[in-house]
Amino acid sequence: RNGWLEECCVHMTSKGSDNDVVYIWRDIMTGLHKIGITSDRLGEFRIGGFNKNVSPEIIFMLKVNDARAVENELLKLGSVPKLDKSIDGYTEFRILTDRELGEAVSIAYSMAAS
């Protein structure tokens, strides 16, 4: 009512993602690749963190100027596996050949932050 609680707690707002890093990791068990974005300040926190049954091998994590744009380009590569929609991030998994993975690395590094 008096606004004191809001004023007192204003510093407690959670900071969302900076979306300044694009990554690809491969699940060692299935061979599927996960393409995503995160924040540089979070480090490897989001890599495989959503599922304890995943054994991620990081292909790259790269700071870029526009991670969403890079992610959109990378998601055009490979084929989309049929996954259960209850899997977190299921739309970001791809089956990538070695050639497609090389292309993904080239695309990401060409858009790297300076």
Secondary structure, DSSP 8 states (H G I E B T S, - for coil): --SHHHHHHGGG--------EEEEEEETTT--EEEEEE-GGGTTTTSSTT-TT--EEEEEEEEBS-HHHHHHHHTTSSB-----TTSTTGGGEEB--HHHHHHHHHHHHHTB--
